[in-house]
Amino acid sequence: EKKQDAITAQVNYFVKRYPQHPLASQSLMQLGDFFQQSRLEEKALRTYQELIQLYPQSGWAAEGQFRVVLLLKREKRWAEAIEAAEKFIRNYPKNHLFADAHIEAGDLYLLIKDYPKAVERYEWVLQNASQPVLWRKASLGMEEGYRNLGKNDLAEKVMKEMIGKFPQEDIRFEGYLRIGLLYMNQKRY
């Protein structure tokens, strides 16, 4: 605890004394990381929020905002996590984590059973992201959203597109499984 207090005091002194220094925002980010690695999530959350408030235009603010989303999600604070994800999407459209924020928002909307919004977020990823890992996550989430909306034909279409896009990868087995479950629910043997 003494180590944490000493580190916190040093970073706070630096940020207050030199608020315009290029490393001030990075120092807050590193302090948040330290708290997160020490399993002090609430302190990490407050530190990231302070970073975002003091340095909203820094590259570290975007990273901090994304970590806020993940921390709130882990703590099952769904509404706050959704708000944080939507804030990231509004404020950081050019950030490298932009598509990831859409995935996180989609996952959170699934958790609160807001399937239309989940599908909307996943659809954005499928139309705009090029990373295969994100495309796969979005496809699986979109299938779940459509299935829960009772749009089984669209859920099946998404899975078939995913299988077609990744025919040599193991994710195709998940696609076949989900299509099979759709068929079973529809009594299409």
ABEGO torsion letter per residue (X at the ends): XAAAAAAAAAAAAAAAABAABAAAAAAAAAAAAAAAAAGBAAAAAAAAAAAAAABAABAAAAAAAAAAAAAAAAAGBAAAAAAAAAAAAAABAABAAAAAAAAAAAAAAAAAGBAAAAAAAAAAAAAABABAAAAAAAAAAAAAAAAAAGBAAAAAAAAAAAAAABAABAAAAAAAAAAAAAAAAAGBX
